[in-house]
Amino acid sequence: MTALPLHLITHSSRATGHTQMALDALLLERAAERRISSFRWYQWSGPTVSLGYFQHHLPSELEVRFANLPVVRRLTGGGAILHHHELTYSLALAPGHPLCTDPRQLYDLVHEAVIQELRRQGIPAGLRGDSRPELGENYLCFARGDSFDVVCEGHKVLGSAQRRRRGAVLQHGSLLWARSDWAPEFPGICDLANAPVDAETLEVNLRRVLGEALGGNFVEEAELPIDEWPRICELEREFGDPC
């Protein structure tokens, strides 16, 4: 694969759901309009529910369960996610990048890179391999079963989704770190690992291995330019509570 420049974003690694979704949207805009490919891992400032692009509200039973939690809408489709104890990644590739043309190839490359690092940390992860269409009607993403999911001991621990715009692609996904009290049916990698796992070390390693899988050639961009923030503020308003 040609080593195209890849901007590594480390600014605002922990922020509210509205800001995180606005930042992802900005990275897709930069990829589509200015051909800047970017990549970041981040966490959430507090438990937050994100709805898939085609989901318009929480069903009544989930409204009760997630009462008082902030709700945002993602750019990507798929099921709703409770973002709590997790590491989230976002990857925006500009038109012309060799991985933009094949959605499945991009899922596989990212997920295989994550799997190899999880295994190095003593976490028995792998691809699901077979899809579970009978689970597709579940409202929550981690109750669904796609063939490219990363699973551990039969539990889904990483799922991803994509959005395409003018030849660019945004792919982001959630790696469950630990079980949440709001969704105890979904264990995270710390609950399933054979040994203790350090979140900071894992995030640093995942940044490295995924960057290498994408061809390397990093351009570190620790701070987004100040002239980007008015657009981020506009985008934040688009990702308000949809319920």
WOGI-V860380 format. One record per pair of residues at least 24 apart in sequence whose C-alpha atoms are under 10 Angstrom apart, sorted by sequence separation. I is the first residue (numbers start at 1). GAP is how many residues later the second one is. D is the distance in whole Angstrom. If there is no record, write none. Layout:
I,GAP,D ; I,GAP,D
This chain:
20,24,8 ; 46,24,9 ; 47,24,10 ; 48,24,8 ; 49,24,8 ; 50,24,6 ; 51,24,9 ; 52,24,6 ; 53,24,5 ; 54,24,8 ; 55,24,8 ; 126,24,6 ; 127,24,6 ; 128,24,9 ; 19,25,10 ; 20,25,10 ; 49,25,10 ; 50,25,10 ; 51,25,9 ; 52,25,4 ; 53,25,7 ; 54,25,9 ; 55,25,8 ; 125,25,7 ; 126,25,6 ; 127,25,9 ; 150,25,9 ; 17,26,9 ; 51,26,8 ; 52,26,5 ; 53,26,9 ; 125,26,6 ; 126,26,7 ; 128,26,8 ; 13,27,8 ; 14,27,9 ; 15,27,8 ; 16,27,9 ; 17,27,7 ; 51,27,8 ; 52,27,5 ; 53,27,9 ; 124,27,8 ; 125,27,5 ; 126,27,9 ; 127,27,10 ; 128,27,9 ; 12,28,10 ; 13,28,7 ; 14,28,6 ; 15,28,7 ; 16,28,6 ; 17,28,8 ; 51,28,7 ; 52,28,6 ; 124,28,6 ; 125,28,8 ; 126,28,9 ; 128,28,8 ; 7,29,7 ; 8,29,9 ; 9,29,7 ; 10,29,9 ; 11,29,9 ; 12,29,10 ; 13,29,4 ; 14,29,5 ; 15,29,5 ; 16,29,5 ; 17,29,8 ; 21,29,9 ; 50,29,9 ; 51,29,4 ; 52,29,8 ; 123,29,7 ; 124,29,7 ; 125,29,9 ; 127,29,9 ; 157,29,8 ; 6,30,8 ; 7,30,6 ; 8,30,6 ; 9,30,6 ; 10,30,6 ; 11,30,10 ; 12,30,8 ; 13,30,6 ; 14,30,5 ; 15,30,5 ; 16,30,7 ; 17,30,9 ; 18,30,10 ; 50,30,6 ; 51,30,7 ; 123,30,9 ; 125,30,9 ; 126,30,10 ; 155,30,10 ; 156,30,8 ; 157,30,8 ; 158,30,9 ; 5,31,8 ; 6,31,5 ; 7,31,4 ; 8,31,5 ; 9,31,5 ; 10,31,8 ; 11,31,9 ; 12,31,9 ; 13,31,8 ; 14,31,5 ; 15,31,8 ; 16,31,9 ; 17,31,6 ; 49,31,7 ; 50,31,5 ; 51,31,9 ; 125,31,9 ; 126,31,10 ; 127,31,10 ; 155,31,7 ; 156,31,8 ; 157,31,6 ; 158,31,10 ; 4,32,10 ; 5,32,7 ; 6,32,5 ; 7,32,6 ; 8,32,6 ; 9,32,8 ; 10,32,8 ; 12,32,10 ; 13,32,9 ; 14,32,9 ; 16,32,8 ; 17,32,8 ; 18,32,10 ; 49,32,6 ; 50,32,7 ; 125,32,9 ; 142,32,10 ; 155,32,7 ; 156,32,8 ; 157,32,7 ; 4,33,8 ; 5,33,9 ; 6,33,7 ; 7,33,9 ; 8,33,9 ; 9,33,9 ; 17,33,8 ; 48,33,8 ; 49,33,5 ; 50,33,7 ; 125,33,10 ; 141,33,10 ; 155,33,8 ; 156,33,10 ; 48,34,6 ; 49,34,6 ; 118,34,10 ; 142,34,9 ; 155,34,9 ; 47,35,7 ; 48,35,5 ; 49,35,9 ; 115,35,7 ; 152,35,9 ; 157,35,10 ; 47,36,6 ; 48,36,7 ; 112,36,9 ; 114,36,9 ; 115,36,9 ; 152,36,9 ; 153,36,10 ; 46,37,8 ; 47,37,4 ; 111,37,8 ; 115,37,10 ; 152,37,8 ; 155,37,9 ; 45,38,10 ; 46,38,6 ; 47,38,8 ; 111,38,8 ; 112,38,8 ; 151,38,9 ; 44,39,7 ; 45,39,8 ; 46,39,9 ; 47,39,10 ; 108,39,10 ; 111,39,7 ; 153,39,7 ; 43,40,9 ; 44,40,7 ; 108,40,7 ; 152,40,7 ; 153,40,9 ; 43,41,8 ; 44,41,8 ; 107,41,7 ; 108,41,9 ; 142,41,10 ; 152,41,9 ; 43,42,8 ; 44,42,8 ; 107,42,9 ; 108,42,10 ; 143,42,9 ; 43,43,7 ; 44,43,8 ; 115,43,10 ; 140,43,10 ; 142,43,9 ; 143,43,8 ; 42,44,9 ; 43,44,5 ; 44,44,8 ; 104,44,8 ; 114,44,9 ; 142,44,7 ; 42,45,6 ; 43,45,6 ; 142,45,10 ; 41,46,7 ; 42,46,5 ; 43,46,9 ; 28,47,10 ; 41,47,6 ; 42,47,6 ; 111,47,8 ; 40,48,8 ; 41,48,4 ; 42,48,8 ; 111,48,9 ; 25,49,9 ; 40,49,6 ; 41,49,6 ; 111,49,9 ; 24,50,9 ; 25,50,7 ; 39,50,7 ; 40,50,5 ; 41,50,9 ; 110,50,9 ; 21,51,8 ; 24,51,8 ; 39,51,6 ; 40,51,7 ; 18,52,9 ; 20,52,10 ; 21,52,8 ; 22,52,9 ; 38,52,8 ; 39,52,4 ; 40,52,9 ; 107,52,9 ; 17,53,8 ; 18,53,9 ; 19,53,10 ; 21,53,6 ; 22,53,9 ; 38,53,6 ; 39,53,6 ; 107,53,7 ; 16,54,9 ; 17,54,8 ; 18,54,6 ; 20,54,10 ; 21,54,8 ; 37,54,8 ; 38,54,5 ; 39,54,9 ; 107,54,8 ; 17,55,6 ; 18,55,9 ; 37,55,5 ; 38,55,7 ; 107,55,9 ; 16,56,10 ; 17,56,9 ; 18,56,9 ; 36,56,8 ; 37,56,5 ; 38,56,9 ; 106,56,10 ; 17,57,9 ; 35,57,10 ; 36,57,7 ; 37,57,5 ; 79,57,9 ; 35,58,8 ; 36,58,6 ; 37,58,9 ; 78,58,9 ; 79,58,9 ; 80,58,9 ; 81,58,9 ; 82,58,8 ; 103,58,10 ; 35,59,5 ; 36,59,9 ; 79,59,7 ; 80,59,6 ; 81,59,6 ; 82,59,9 ; 103,59,8 ; 31,60,10 ; 32,60,9 ; 34,60,8 ; 35,60,7 ; 37,60,9 ; 78,60,10 ; 79,60,5 ; 80,60,5 ; 81,60,6 ; 82,60,9 ; 103,60,10 ; 31,61,6 ; 32,61,8 ; 33,61,8 ; 34,61,10 ; 35,61,9 ; 78,61,9 ; 79,61,5 ; 80,61,5 ; 81,61,7 ; 103,61,10 ; 110,61,10 ; 114,61,9 ; 28,62,10 ; 30,62,8 ; 31,62,6 ; 32,62,6 ; 33,62,9 ; 35,62,9 ; 78,62,8 ; 79,62,4 ; 80,62,8 ; 81,62,10 ; 110,62,10 ; 111,62,10 ; 27,63,9 ; 28,63,9 ; 29,63,9 ; 30,63,9 ; 31,63,4 ; 32,63,7 ; 78,63,6 ; 79,63,8 ; 80,63,10 ; 106,63,10 ; 110,63,10 ; 27,64,8 ; 28,64,5 ; 30,64,8 ; 31,64,7 ; 77,64,10 ; 78,64,10 ; 79,64,9 ; 100,64,9 ; 107,64,8 ; 125,64,9 ; 24,65,10 ; 25,65,10 ; 27,65,6 ; 28,65,8 ; 29,65,9 ; 79,65,8 ; 106,65,8 ; 107,65,10 ; 124,65,9 ; 17,66,9 ; 24,66,7 ; 26,66,9 ; 27,66,9 ; 28,66,8 ; 78,66,9 ; 101,66,8 ; 103,66,9 ; 107,66,10 ; 123,66,7 ; 23,67,9 ; 24,67,8 ; 25,67,9 ; 27,67,10 ; 100,67,7 ; 101,67,9 ; 122,67,10 ; 123,67,9 ; 125,67,10 ; 20,68,10 ; 24,68,8 ; 100,68,7 ; 101,68,9 ; 103,68,9 ; 123,68,10 ; 124,68,8 ; 125,68,9 ; 21,69,10 ; 95,69,10 ; 99,69,10 ; 100,69,6 ; 123,69,7 ; 124,69,7 ; 20,70,10 ; 88,70,9 ; 90,70,9 ; 92,70,10 ; 95,70,9 ; 97,70,9 ; 99,70,9 ; 100,70,9 ; 122,70,10 ; 123,70,5 ; 124,70,8 ; 86,71,9 ; 87,71,10 ; 89,71,9 ; 90,71,10 ; 91,71,9 ; 92,71,9 ; 93,71,10 ; 94,71,10 ; 95,71,7 ; 96,71,8 ; 97,71,8 ; 118,71,9 ; 122,71,6 ; 123,71,6 ; 86,72,10 ; 88,72,10 ; 90,72,10 ; 92,72,9 ; 94,72,9 ; 95,72,5 ; 96,72,8 ; 97,72,9 ; 121,72,8 ; 122,72,6 ; 123,72,8 ; 94,73,7 ; 95,73,5 ; 121,73,9 ; 122,73,6 ; 123,73,10 ; 13,74,10 ; 93,74,9 ; 94,74,5 ; 95,74,8 ; 119,74,10 ; 121,74,8 ; 122,74,9 ; 123,74,9 ; 13,75,10 ; 93,75,6 ; 94,75,7 ; 118,75,9 ; 121,75,9 ; 122,75,8 ; 92,76,7 ; 93,76,5 ; 94,76,9 ; 121,76,7 ; 62,77,9 ; 92,77,6 ; 93,77,7 ; 121,77,9 ; 62,78,9 ; 81,78,10 ; 91,78,8 ; 92,78,4 ; 93,78,9 ; 91,79,6 ; 92,79,6 ; 118,79,9 ; 59,80,8 ; 90,80,7 ; 91,80,5 ; 92,80,8 ; 121,80,10 ; 9,81,10 ; 58,81,8 ; 78,81,10 ; 90,81,6 ; 91,81,6 ; 121,81,8 ; 58,82,10 ; 78,82,9 ; 79,82,10 ; 89,82,8 ; 90,82,4 ; 91,82,9 ; 8,83,10 ; 77,83,10 ; 78,83,7 ; 89,83,5 ; 90,83,7 ; 7,84,10 ; 55,84,9 ; 76,84,9 ; 77,84,7 ; 78,84,9 ; 88,84,7 ; 89,84,6 ; 90,84,9 ; 118,84,8 ; 6,85,10 ; 7,85,10 ; 76,85,6 ; 77,85,7 ; 88,85,6 ; 89,85,7 ; 117,85,8 ; 6,86,9 ; 75,86,9 ; 76,86,6 ; 77,86,8 ; 87,86,9 ; 88,86,5 ; 89,86,8 ; 6,87,8 ; 52,87,9 ; 74,87,10 ; 75,87,8 ; 76,87,5 ; 87,87,6 ; 88,87,6 ; 118,87,10 ; 6,88,10 ; 51,88,9 ; 52,88,9 ; 75,88,7 ; 76,88,9 ; 86,88,7 ; 87,88,5 ; 88,88,9 ; 114,88,10 ; 117,88,7 ; 118,88,9 ; 4,89,10 ; 51,89,9 ; 52,89,9 ; 74,89,10 ; 75,89,10 ; 85,89,10 ; 86,89,5 ; 87,89,7 ; 88,89,10 ; 117,89,7 ; 4,90,10 ; 50,90,10 ; 51,90,9 ; 84,90,10 ; 85,90,9 ; 86,90,4 ; 87,90,7 ; 116,90,10 ; 49,91,10 ; 83,91,8 ; 85,91,6 ; 86,91,4 ; 87,91,10 ; 114,91,9 ; 115,91,10 ; 117,91,10 ; 82,92,10 ; 83,92,10 ; 84,92,8 ; 85,92,5 ; 86,92,7 ; 114,92,7 ; 117,92,7 ; 4,93,8 ; 81,93,8 ; 83,93,8 ; 84,93,9 ; 85,93,5 ; 86,93,9 ; 113,93,8 ; 114,93,10 ; 116,93,9 ; 117,93,9 ; 3,94,10 ; 4,94,9 ; 76,94,8 ; 82,94,10 ; 84,94,8 ; 85,94,7 ; 86,94,9 ; 2,95,9 ; 75,95,9 ; 76,95,8 ; 84,95,9 ; 85,95,7 ; 113,95,10 ; 114,95,8 ; 1,96,9 ; 2,96,8 ; 75,96,10 ; 76,96,8 ; 84,96,7 ; 85,96,10 ; 110,96,10 ; 113,96,6 ; 114,96,7 ; 1,97,7 ; 75,97,10 ; 76,97,10 ; 83,97,9 ; 84,97,9 ; 113,97,6 ; 1,98,9 ; 74,98,10 ; 82,98,8 ; 84,98,9 ; 112,98,9 ; 113,98,9 ; 83,99,10 ; 84,99,9 ; 110,99,9 ; 111,99,9 ; 113,99,9 ; 114,99,10 ; 82,100,8 ; 83,100,10 ; 110,100,6 ; 113,100,7 ; 82,101,7 ; 109,101,8 ; 110,101,9 ; 112,101,9 ; 113,101,10 ; 81,102,10 ; 86,102,8 ; 85,103,8 ; 86,103,9 ; 110,103,8 ; 109,104,7 ; 110,104,8 ; 109,105,8 ; 106,108,9 ; 52,109,9 ; 53,110,10 ; 87,112,8 ; 69,113,10 ; 86,113,9 ; 87,113,10 ; 89,114,10 ; 67,115,10 ; 87,115,9 ; 88,115,10 ; 99,115,9 ; 66,116,7 ; 87,116,8 ; 98,116,10 ; 65,117,7 ; 66,117,9 ; 89,117,10 ; 65,118,9 ; 89,118,9 ; 87,119,10 ; 62,120,10 ; 37,131,9 ; 39,131,10 ; 41,131,9 ; 43,131,10 ; 32,132,9 ; 33,132,10 ; 35,132,10 ; 36,132,10 ; 37,132,9 ; 38,132,9 ; 39,132,10 ; 40,132,9 ; 41,132,10 ; 42,132,10 ; 32,133,6 ; 33,133,8 ; 35,133,8 ; 37,133,10 ; 39,133,9 ; 41,133,10 ; 47,133,9 ; 31,134,9 ; 32,134,6 ; 33,134,10 ; 28,135,9 ; 31,135,9 ; 32,135,7 ; 33,135,9 ; 47,135,9 ; 28,136,8 ; 29,136,8 ; 31,136,9 ; 32,136,5 ; 28,137,8 ; 29,137,10 ; 31,137,6 ; 32,137,8 ; 25,138,10 ; 28,138,10 ; 30,138,9 ; 31,138,8 ; 32,138,10 ; 29,139,9 ; 31,139,9 ; 28,140,7 ; 29,140,10 ; 28,141,7 ; 29,141,9 ; 27,142,10 ; 28,142,6 ; 27,143,8 ; 28,143,9 ; 25,145,8 ; 24,146,8 ; 24,147,9 ; 24,148,8 ; 42,161,9 ; 41,162,7 ; 41,163,9 ; 72,164,10 ; 75,164,9 ; 41,165,8 ; 73,165,9 ; 74,165,7 ; 41,166,7 ; 72,166,9 ; 73,166,6 ; 40,167,8 ; 72,167,6 ; 73,167,7 ; 39,168,9 ; 71,168,9 ; 72,168,6 ; 73,168,7 ; 71,169,7 ; 72,169,5 ; 73,169,7 ; 70,170,9 ; 71,170,5 ; 72,170,7 ; 73,170,10 ; 39,171,9 ; 40,171,10 ; 70,171,7 ; 71,171,7 ; 72,171,9 ; 39,172,8 ; 71,172,8 ; 39,175,10 ; 39,179,10 ; 38,180,9 ; 63,180,9 ; 38,181,9 ; 39,181,10 ; 37,182,10 ; 38,182,10 ; 39,182,10 ; 38,183,9 ; 57,184,9 ; 58,184,9 ; 57,185,7 ; 58,185,7 ; 56,186,7 ; 57,186,5 ; 55,187,9 ; 56,187,7 ; 55,188,10 ; 50,189,10 ; 51,190,10 ; 50,191,9 ; 51,191,9 ; 49,192,10 ; 50,192,10 ; 51,192,10 ; 8,199,9 ; 23,201,10 ; 26,202,8 ; 8,203,8 ; 26,203,10 ; 7,204,10 ; 6,205,8 ; 23,205,10 ; 26,205,8 ; 23,206,9 ; 25,206,10 ; 26,206,7 ; 25,207,8 ; 6,208,8 ; 23,208,9 ; 24,208,10 ; 3,209,9 ; 5,209,10 ; 6,209,8 ; 7,209,10 ; 8,209,10 ; 13,209,10 ; 22,209,9 ; 23,209,6 ; 26,209,8 ; 3,210,10 ; 4,210,9 ; 5,210,8 ; 6,210,7 ; 7,210,9 ; 8,210,6 ; 9,210,9 ; 10,210,8 ; 11,210,8 ; 12,210,9 ; 22,210,6 ; 23,210,10 ; 25,210,7 ; 3,211,8 ; 4,211,7 ; 5,211,8 ; 6,211,6 ; 7,211,6 ; 8,211,6 ; 9,211,6 ; 10,211,7 ; 11,211,5 ; 12,211,8 ; 21,211,9 ; 22,211,8 ; 24,211,10 ; 25,211,9 ; 1,212,9 ; 2,212,9 ; 3,212,4 ; 4,212,8 ; 5,212,5 ; 6,212,5 ; 7,212,5 ; 8,212,5 ; 9,212,5 ; 10,212,5 ; 11,212,5 ; 12,212,9 ; 20,212,10 ; 22,212,8 ; 23,212,8 ; 1,213,8 ; 2,213,6 ; 3,213,6 ; 4,213,6 ; 5,213,6 ; 6,213,6 ; 7,213,6 ; 8,213,6 ; 9,213,5 ; 10,213,7 ; 11,213,7 ; 19,213,7 ; 22,213,5 ; 23,213,8 ; 1,214,6 ; 2,214,9 ; 3,214,6 ; 4,214,9 ; 5,214,6 ; 6,214,8 ; 7,214,6 ; 8,214,7 ; 9,214,7 ; 10,214,9 ; 18,214,10 ; 19,214,8 ; 21,214,8 ; 22,214,5 ; 25,214,10 ; 1,215,10 ; 2,215,10 ; 3,215,9 ; 5,215,10 ; 6,215,10 ; 7,215,9 ; 9,215,8 ; 18,215,9 ; 21,215,7 ; 22,215,9 ; 19,216,8 ; 20,216,9 ; 22,216,8 ; 18,217,8 ; 19,217,6 ; 21,217,9 ; 22,217,7 ; 18,218,5 ; 19,218,9 ; 21,218,7 ; 17,219,9 ; 18,219,8 ; 20,219,9 ; 21,219,10 ; 16,220,10 ; 18,220,8 ; 19,220,8 ; 18,221,6 ; 19,221,10 ; 17,222,8 ; 18,222,6 ; 17,223,9 ; 18,223,9
